[in-house]
Each structure stands twice: as structure tokens, then as C-alpha cells.
Amino acid sequence: MFFLRRDGEPAVGVRVGLTTPRAAGNSVVRNRLKRRMREALRLTLPAFHQPVDYVFHPRRPVADIAFPQLCAEVERILRRAEAATR
């Protein structure tokens, strides 16, 4: 994940981007990665309000781990990024 705090702009909250590498697999696998990440972010992001841009670049193991574990990992990463942007 990459992140950047937006200073000097109106605080519109969190913005998120998703990318998936071709090395992750065919289009079916890449779309599954994006769907799982979108859902994990949908459930996790309401707790974060700082004006920060995030870009997630998931790897292939994201398609195989349990969904609750994925949500916990996304939250852990967002908390670390939030602490780094203060």
C-alpha cells in the first residue's frame, strides 16, 4: 500500500485506489482480488476520516486468505498509515 496525506485541499475524507498486477493471475483472479479488497475496505474505512489518499496493490495471496483475516490486515495497515501521517 502507498499513501499520501493531502494538505491544502478541502478535507473530503479518504480516497482509495486499487491496482492489481498481471502477475497475480488471469482476469478472473485479478477481479476477485479487487472485489475482496473493495469489500474489506468498505467495512473498514468508515473509522478513518483523515484526508489521505491510499493506493492498494494486493498480491495473489489475498485471493486465498480468509475474509475476516483480510479485513483485520487491511485495518492494521490503515492504522499504521494513519499513525505515520499525523
N, C-alpha and C positions, 0 to 999 in steps of 0.2 A: 504494500500500500504506500502511496505517496500522499502527502497532504501539504496544504499551504494556507496560512491564515490570511484572510482578506482584510487589509487595513485601508481606511479611507473610502470604503464603499458603504452604502447603506446596508445595515445588518439584516439580510434576508434569511439568515439561518444557514443550515448545512446544505452543500451541493455535493452530489456524488456522481462519479463516472465509473463505468466498468469496462474493462478490456479483457479479452481472452486471447491467448497466443494460439497460433495454429498448431504448435507442438502439443497442445493439450489434447488434441484428437480431432475427429471429424466434426462437422457442423452440429450433429446431434449432441455430442458430448459437450461442445462449447456452449450450445444453447442451454443445456441442462445446468452447466456451471453458472451461467448468468441468471437463470431462473432461481436457483438455490440462493445465490448471493443477494439478489433483489429481495427475496422474501426474508432472509436473515436481516438485511438492512432495514426493511420495512418495520420489523418487530423491534429492532434495537435503536434506531435513530431518534425516536421521539424524546429520548432522555438527553440529547445533545443539542445545544442551542447556539454555540459559538459560531461566528461567521468564518467557517473553514470549508475549503474545497478538498474533497477526498477522491482519489482515483485508486480503485481496487484492481489488482492484476492477479486473479486467482490461478492457482496451479491445478493440475489434474487431480490430486488427492481430495480436493474439495468435493468432487463428484461422488466420492466413496465414503466419507466420514458421516457419522450420524448427525442428523439435523440439529438436535439440541447442542451437540458439541460444536457445530459450526456457528451457531448463534452465540455461544459463550466465547468462542475465539474472536468473532467479529467485535463483540463488546469489549473484550480485553484489548484488542488493537486500537479501538476508538478511544478508550480511556487513556492508553499510553500516548496517543497523538494529542488528545485534549490537554494532558498534563504538559506536553512539550510545547504547546502553543501559548501557554499562559505567560 
